[in-house]
């Protein structure tokens, strides 16, 4: 019997804070099937969750965009956390969700991704 697929929970340290994060990979149902990654970050298990939808800017693989292997690195997540903190993410607030959008993240620069609005 096999185990169900589990989401890997990672830890990131920014300054004196620890954050837990996950990244779920999907593809947009579009002709190019671009890779998108849903990132979730928490300062603690009951804190305000940070959500970000990332769209890969990597070119198509040899078999099309669906074979794109881009994945956010801890450095990308650090930039996302720092940006969200600057624009008002209340990481210590109990409950709720703070979502990064194309509008509030236009100046955020990641190596292989751009922030996209949730779908």
N, C-alpha and C positions, 0 to 999 in steps of 0.2 A: 504494500500500500504506500502511495506517495503522499508527501505533505503538500497541502495547498500552497500556492505561491504566496509568499509573504513580502510585505514592503519592508525594506531595510531602513532602520532608523539610525541616522548618523548624528554625531555630535560635533559642534563647532564652537570654538572659544573666540570671543571678540572682546578685547579688553579683559575685564574681570568677570564677564558674564559667560554662561554656557547656554547654547541653544541646541535644540534637537531639530532635525530636518529630514524630510523625505523628498524624493523626486519620482514622479510617475510618468512614464514615457507613453506617448500616444502619437497618432498621425491624424492630421486634419483630413476630413473626407472631401478632399479637393482633387482636381486633376493631377497636380504634382505630388500629392500626399506628403506635404511637408511635415517634418517631425516637430512635435510640440512636447513640452515637459511641464507638468504641473508641480510646482514647488510649494511645500508647506513648511513653515518654521514656527517653533514655539520656544518661549523663554522658560516656561514650565508647563506642566501638563494641564493646568487650568487657566493659563494665561491667554491673552488675546492672540489668536493664530494669525500669522502672516501668510497670505496666498499670493502666488505670482504665476502667471502663465507665460512660458518662454517659447518663442518660435525660433527654430534653428536658422541660422544664416549660412550654414555650410552648403556647399554645392551638392548636387545629386551624386549619389554613389554610382558605381558602374551599372547598377540595375534600377536606377531611379532614386528619387528622394526618400522612398520608404526604407532604403538601406543606409541612410544617414546614421552615423554612429555617435553624434554629438551628445554629450551628457554634461550637465553643470558640474563644475569642480568646486571644492571647498572655497577657493578664491572667489568664484562667482557668487556663491552663497554669502560670503563675507561682504561683498559689494552690495548685494541685495539688502542684507540686514542693515548695513550702515546707511544706505539710501533711505530705506523705510523709516529708520529712526530719525533721520533728518527731516522727513516730511510728515512726521507725527504719529508713527505706529506706537500705540500705547502697550508695549510688550508686557508690562506689569499689571495691566488691567485684567480683572477676572472675566473670562469668557469673551465671546465676540470674535469677529474676523475683520482684519484689515487687508484690503485687496490692492495690489499694485495694478495700475492700468497703463495704457499707452500714454494717456494724458499726464498722469502724475509721475511718470517715469521716463519722459522723453529725453532727459539728459543723462540717464543711466547708461553706461557703456559696458557691455559684456563682450568677451572675445568672440563667442560663437552664437550668441542669442540676442534677441530683442524681446522686450516685454510686450505681450499682446493682451488684449482684453479677454476676460474669461468668456467661454462659450457655453 
